[in-house]
Amino acid sequence: QVPLVESGGGLVQAGGSLRLSCATSTYTFNTAVMGWFRQALGKEREFVAAISRAGSWRYNPDSVKGRFTISRDNAKNTLYLQMNSLKPEDTAVYSCAANVNTDITSANENDYTYWGQGTQVTVSS
């Protein structure tokens, strides 16, 4: 089991910002496509964004719409998700995931091998 440790969640008012972080091992980070997913209470897990080792990215346009930015710091083995203009509907548990099998920024959760425990993001209206 490869540890992925998220941090940065919390309670924020609508319109506010949060930055999520996900730290993992050097080997995993250097070989994986990294992604963010979220799951709201009572709903299916939803793809948010992914970034390849080379830095190419993919977003879920329905949920992100230019408000979120995914990035990675290869020197720190850390993945980030900058979330701006947050809305109550962004409330969910956000999880990072690692896809070590391909270099495709997949939106399919089944392509991701390792998962973090998740961090709660709550946006109040």
N, C-alpha and C positions, 0 to 999 in steps of 0.2 A: 504494500500500500504506500503510495506516494503522498506525503502530506501537502495539502494546499490550504493555506491559512488566510482567510479573509479578515479584513478589518475596515473600519470607517463607517459602518452603518450607524443609524440613529434616528432620532426624531427631528424633523425639520418642517417649517411652515411652507405652504405652497408658494412657489416662486423662488425658493431657496436653492442652495447647492450642497452637494456632498461629493466627496471623493472616496471611492472604495479602492482598497488595495488587496492584492493577493500575492503572497509570498510562497515560493516553493524551492525545491532543490535546484542546484545549478544544472545538473544533467537533464532534469525534466524540462526546465525552462528553455534550455538551449536546443532541445529537440522537438518541442511541442508547439502546435498551434494552441493559443490560449483563448478561451471564450468566457463570456458572462451570460448567465441565464438568470431568470427570475421566476418565482412562483408565488402568486397571490393566494390568499386563503380561499380554498374551494375551487381553484382553477388549475389548469394544466400548466406545466412548466413551459416557459416561453423563452425563445432565443432573444438576446439583446444585442450582442456584438461579439466579433472574434477578430483576432489579429495573428498574422503568420509570423514566423521567425524573422522574415525580412521586413516586416512592418506593414504589409498590405492588410487592409481591414475590410470588414463587412458589417453592416448594421441591419437591424430589423427596422425598416422605415416606418412601419405602423406604430411602433412603440417609441422610437427614438426621435425621429423627425428633426434631426439637427441639434438636439438638446444634449446628447451624450457624446463623449469622446473616449475611445479606448486607446490605451497606449501601453508600452512596455519599456522597462528599463533593464536592459540585458545585463548591465554591470551589477545591478542589485537583485536580479532574479525576481523582479516584481512586476506584476500586472496592475494596471489602474483602470478605473472607470470614473471619469469626471462627469457628474450629472448636474446639469443646470436647469433652471426653470422647472423645477420639480412640481408634479401635480399629484393630487390625492390618488389617482389611479396608478401611480408609480409605486405605491405601497406594496411591498412584497419581500420575500426572502431572496436575496441576491447571492448566487453561487458562482464561483469561478470553476473552470474545468480545463483539463489538458487533453489534447488530442495528439498522441505520440505516433500515430500510424500513418498519417498523411500530412501534406503541407497545404491542405485545402481549408479555407476558412469556412468550415461547414456550419450550417444553422441547425443541423440535426443532432440532437443530444446523444443519439446512439453512437455517434462517431467519437465521442469523448470518453477517454478511458478513466481518468481520475477526476475526482470531484472534491471540493471543499465542503465544509459543514454549512456554510451559508452565513450571511449577516443580514439582520433585519433592517429594512429601510421603511420608515413610516412617515408619510407626508400628511400633515394636518391641513384642513381647509380654513 
